[in-house]
Amino acid sequence: GGQFTANTMACISEVIGLALPYSGGAPAPDTERDEYAYRSGRQVVDLIRSQLRPRDIVTRKALENAARIVGATGGSTNAALHLPAIAHE
């Protein structure tokens, strides 16, 4: 695999706290992804119940860390479009 847009955004989603730790690195055919999908669904329900919103998680510091991970991993240049869009939302 390469560090193209999808893999870059998977890394970013972990770094900014919107994905479970280590979930972005599992290869597509890996059965481990089924467990991540199940646990992600459970986590979403828990977050809704606790009224924690993405804007409570995605902070400026988280976005700065995301930019660092893109640079450190040689991530896709599309991150330069996606990170400001995430910040705007």
Residue pairs with C-beta under 8 A, 6 or more apart in sequence:
1 7
1 27
3 11
3 73
3 74
3 75
3 76
4 76
5 76
5 78
5 79
5 82
7 24
7 75
7 76
8 70
8 73
8 75
8 76
8 78
8 79
9 76
9 79
9 82
10 19
10 23
10 24
10 25
11 24
11 25
11 69
11 70
11 73
11 75
12 66
12 69
12 70
12 75
12 79
12 82
12 83
12 86
13 19
13 24
14 20
14 21
14 22
14 23
14 24
15 62
15 65
15 66
15 69
16 57
16 58
16 62
16 63
16 65
16 66
16 86
17 57
17 58
17 62
18 54
18 57
18 58
19 40
20 36
20 39
20 40
20 43
23 33
23 36
23 40
26 32
26 33
26 36
47 53
58 86
58 87
60 87
63 83
63 86
63 87
66 79
66 83
67 79
67 83
69 75
70 76
70 79
70 83
